[in-house]
Amino acid sequence: MKRPNPPTLPTKLLESFVPQRTSEALLGDLIEQYDAGRSRTWYWQQVILALVISAGREARTRKLQAVSAVVVGYVTGASLFYFTTKLAARFVGGYTAYFVFLPLAFVSAAASGWILRRSHPRAMVLIFSGFCVVASVVAFAVYAWLPISDRAPVPIVAFFVVVDFIIWPLGVLAGGLWGSSETDNALIRHPPETH
Amino acid sequence: MGDRLESFELMILLAVLRLDDEDAYGVPISTEIEQTTGRRVALASVYAALERLEDRGWVSSRMGESTAERGGRAKRYFRVNAEGVRRVREAKRTLVKMWRGIRELQGGTT
């Protein structure tokens, strides 16, 4: 009996964010091993490791592009989030406004991921997403040193934890995946000329 | 990092040298290392090391045909170049030299 297909999401992540030089052969090897009986967990672990290794390698070898990706991603995402939440705050108030801000954060992050995928090499989406998580860890570490009297109310802190560690990195990746599929479709419609 | 040969890279070079040209792709290379060392090896680490070695010109690669059982993805075959073989020999010579004259390492197999 043939095994079910390997999980789609990690396959798509590897195809979208790891340079093709590596992803093509690596994915073939992963599928071969998965068909030979390796588990879905093993498949996910291998893909996550490949994403981390690839992001580190690309960040080391393309430092300028990595810095540019972080700046572009931050400026687009943060400004979009700022203006949309400002607009939304006119119509909703109090703590309920934060429930409206959550999807706005996701859309803003996805937009920055989409722009990065279209304007930078594919691994840069991953680098920006990783940068967001690291920056959040630093921000919360600094926040932890503040005197208790200076701290924000718990629901607001919880909101920022969810946004910074879950919504934002996932939004960037989702936007990057969306940008990848559009790039792939464009290649199908207009294949590169062969000489 | 430069062009120093790390121990994991040395293992990769030895694994590729042990395999035939038609077998030296990601899965058999990692299996070879796992069987010899008893350590689990991630495919992504194998590719990362192979690409570093390729960038230094110690290893070369070529893409094979894509096959249905690999989801239409091609295999990437690796081969150790003359410079790679020279580096492996050099590493062996250095290790053997370091080994000599150590009383604790003489006489036993473990």
Interface residues (C-beta under 8 A of the other chain):
Chain A: P6 R21 T22 E24 A25 L26 L27 G28 D29 L30 I31 E32 Q33 D35 Q45 Q46 L49 A50 I53 S54 R57
Chain B: Y25 G26 V27 A42 L43 A44 S45 Y47 A48 E51 M63 S66 T67 E69 R70 G71 R73 A74 K75 R76
